[in-house]
């Protein structure tokens, strides 16, 4: 349930309510919005909610108490009406600007990542992406450079002045990756890796959570709930395509998820048209469609020479293609009242 405080509620009022709720064995989360301060009660049993609501509403500092019916509490619009904005070194995800994250699927060497970083920065991308640890279907495929890849990505981001996002695969690697990354990515295969979600939930770094390839929207939001329930509310959701009967594309990019999640959740939503289609020819159209559908950002694979890429070259744009796409995206964003 959500406790909405009155406009005259003091910090002491908030402390007393939190102490009271905790004394009953429930968790609390305080959110101070632009207009209202609310307290989320986590774990209240259904048979206790009515009495607890009546007791809390009798307090002069409480405006009203609202039950949350969704299984995902902290991620729901019922808990927080206004959209969440996440600031990453001055880049705001969830605001009016559509934030483009770009870079290679995998960090391969210093020359390639530096060339890509400079090019995407010049094209107005705001965040550099790249994989140091790569989960691959085949154990014989390139698995990434590990910590060396993290160092190269960090150096490239620092040189061009871009925050970096990279994937973490194992709970044991969260501390290591956190030393280099500005955003921790949870890939589609790990959306339901609950120990990993719990571990990144203990950090204060933003988390980019990709939708599982066979996951429902509710399962997706519940995965976000795992992270948020551990104290980290800086979650960015990423629609990256789901597995269907269709084989003409790598996955089926579910753009209906963007407005639907915005209706259900306050968390920002970005789209990955590269993995969502698996074909570079389709990436520009789907990227523009995602912006028109209301996406708060895009994550796009870019490589200087896709034909020589060690990972996902077939879905990567080369640098001139990306430059052209960024110019086209600016026009689409302007048409829907946003910017790139």
N, C-alpha and C positions, 0 to 999 in steps of 0.2 A: 504494500500500500504506500501511498504518497501523502505526506503531511505538507500542506501548503501553509506557510506562515503569513501572518498579517503584516502589513507594511511597518507597523511599529514594533515588531519583534526585535529584541536585542540579542547580542552575542550570548549573554547569560541565559536567555530563554532557550536558545538553540542548544546550549550545553545541557541544560536541565532535561529537555525533551530527549536528547540523545542518551543521557544517563538512564533515564526511565526505561527507554526501549531496550537498551543493552541489559538492564537488570532482569528483563523478562527472557533473556537468552536470544534476542534477535539482533541481526546486524543492522547498521545504519550507514547511509551515504548522504552527505550534505552537498547540495548543488545550489550555488548562488547565481541565479540568472540575471538578465538585464532588469526585469521587472519584479520577480519574486524569488524568494529563497524557499527551497523545498527540501524535505528530508525523506529519503527513501527507506522504508522498513523492509528488511530482507529476512525471509524465513518465517514470517508470521503464519501460523496455522489457520486454516479456514474457519474453524470453530471458535477461534479467539478474535478474529478480525472485527466483528461487529462490536463486541464489548470494548475492545481497544480503541476503535474509532470513536465510539461515544465518549470514552474517557478523555481522549486527546482533544476532541472538539470542544470540550468544556473549558479548555485553557484559553485565556484571553489572547495569547500570542498565536493561536492557531486559527486560521481562516476556514479551512475545511480539510477533510481527509478523504482521499480518493482511492478506492481499491483498484489494483492493477490486475486485470484478468489474463494478460498475456503471460506465457511461461518465461519469456525473457523480460525481466523487470527493468534493469538499468539501461538496456538498449532501447526501450520502447518510447514512443511519443507520449504515452501516458505519464511517464516519469519525467520527461523533459520536453516541453512543447517546442521551444526554439531549436533550430539546427545547431549542432555542435561545430565549432570552428577549431581547427588544430593548427597551431603555429609551430612551424619547423624552421628555425633560424630565419625568421622573417617571412617565410612563405606560408600563406594561410590557406589551408585546405578546408573547404566547406563554406567559403565566402563567395563573393561575386565572381572572382577570377577562377577560370577553369585551369587547374594546375596540370601541366604536362610533365610526366616523368619519362625519361628516355635513356637508352643505352643498350649495350649488348646483353644477350641472354647470359653469357658467361664472360668473366674477365679472363683474357687469354694471354696478354703480354702488355708491357708498359706502353709501347708505341701505339698499339691499337686503342687502348682505353683512353690515352691522352688525346689522340686525334678525335675520337668520338666525343669526349667531354667538351673539347673546344668547339666542335661543330654544333652540338646541341645547345650549348650556351649561346652561341651566336644566333641560333634560330629561335631563341626565346623560350626554350625549355627551362623549367625551374628546379628540377631535381634529377640527379644522375642515378641511374639504376645499373646494376650489374651483379652477376652471381659469382660468389667465391666458393660456395658449397652447392653443388648441383645434384638434386635428386633425379635420377634417370631410370627409366623403365628397364633398360638393359644394364647389367653390372659391367659391361665392357665399354660402355659409352663414356665420354669425357665427364669426369665427376667434379671438375673445378680445381682451382689452385689452392684452396684452403686459406690459411692465414696469409700466405703470400699474395693471394688475390685480394684479400681485404686491405692489405697495405697499399697495393697499387690503386685500388678504387678510392681509398681515403686520400691518397696523394693527388689523384686526378681531381677529385672534388674540391680539395683545398686549393689547388692551383687555379682553377677556374671560378671558384667561389660558389659552388653548388652543394647543397646538402645531398647526402647519399642514402639510398635504400638498398638493402641486400637481404637475402634470405638466411634464416637460421633453421637448421634441420633437427637439432638435438638439444634437449634441455641442458646437457653438459656444456654446450657451446654458447649459451646465451650470454654469459659473462664476457667471453672472448669477443663475440661479434659486437656486443654493446660498446666495446672500447673503440670501435671504428665507425659504426653505423649511426646515422641520425634517425632512421626508421628501420624497425625490424620487420621483415616480411615473413609471414607464415604462408607457405605455398599450399596449393590445392590438396596435395596428398597428405598434408599435415593438419588440415582444418579440424579433424577429429582426434588429433594427438593431444589428449587432455593434459598429460604431464607437461608438454611443451607450452600449451596455452596458459597453464597455471604459472609456469616459470616466467614467461614474458609479462604476465599480469603483475608480477612482483617488481618489474622495472618501471621506470618513469618515461621510457622512450616511447614515441608513437609506434603503433603496431599496424601494419598493413596486412589485413586478413583476407586471403583469397577464398572464394567460395569453392567447396568441394565439388568434384566433377559430377557427382551424382546426388548432390545435397539439395534439399528443399530450402526455401527461404527461411522457414522456422528453424531448421537445423543450423543454418548459417548464422542467424541471429543468436541462437543459443551458444554457438561457439564464441561469438563476441562476448556473450554474458560471462563465460568462463574467465576471460581476460579481465573484464570490468569488475567482476565480483572479488577479484584479488587486489583491487585498488587502482588499476590502470584504466582510466576512462578515455585515453587518447587512442581510439580505435578507428581505423579507416577501412571501410569495407570495399572489396574489389570483386566485381562480376567479371569472370574470365571464361565463361562458356561452360556448358554442361554436356554430358554425354547423352545422346539420343540415338535413334535408329539411323539418323542421317550419316552417310559416310563420305559425302562429297567435300566436307570440311572436317578439320581436326575435331572440333567441337561445335555445338550450336550456341551462338552468342545470345544470351537471354536479355535483351535490352528492356523487356518489360520489368525486369527486376529493379531497374533504376527508379522509376516513379513509384513502384510498389514499396520498395524499402524506404524511400523518403516518406511515404505515407505511414509506415509502421514504426520507423525508427528515426531518431534525431541524428544518427551518425552519418558522416559524409560517405558518399559512394563514388568510387571511380570505376573505370572500365578498362579492360585489357583486350583490345581488338586483335593483338598479335596471337596470343594463345587461343582466343575465342574463335578464330578462323583457321589458323595454321597456314595461311596463304598470304604472302605479302600483297598480292593483287587486290585482296579484299580489305586490307587494313585501313586505307584512307576512307573508304565509304563507311565502314563501321565506326571509325573514329568520329567522323562528322555526325553520323546518326546518334552516337552516344551523347555528344554535346547537345544535340537537339532534344534528346530525351531527358536532359537535366543532369547529366553526370557532373560531379564536382571536379573530376580530373580524368586523366588518361595515363596509362603506362604502356609505352610503345618500345618495341625492340628495334634498335638501330645498330648497324654494323658497317664499317668502311667497305668491306668486301664480303657480302653475305654468302657468296659461292664458296668462300674459304672458311666460313665460320665453323667453329668446333661444336656449336650447339645451336639448333633452331634457325639455321640460315634461311630456310624456306619461308619463314614468316617474318623475316627481318627486312626493314627498309634500308636502302643505302642512304648516304648523307644527302645527295640532291633530292631524292624522293621525300625525305623527312622535311627538308627546307620548304619544299612546295606544299606539303601537307600543312605545315604550321601556318603558312599564309592563308590557306583555304579555311583552316579551323578558326582563324581570327574573324573571318566573315560570318561563319555560322554562329559563333559565340555572340557577335554583335547583333545578329538577327534575333536572338532569344534574350537580349538584354544583359549579356555577360561579356567578359573579356578573356583574352588569353595572355 
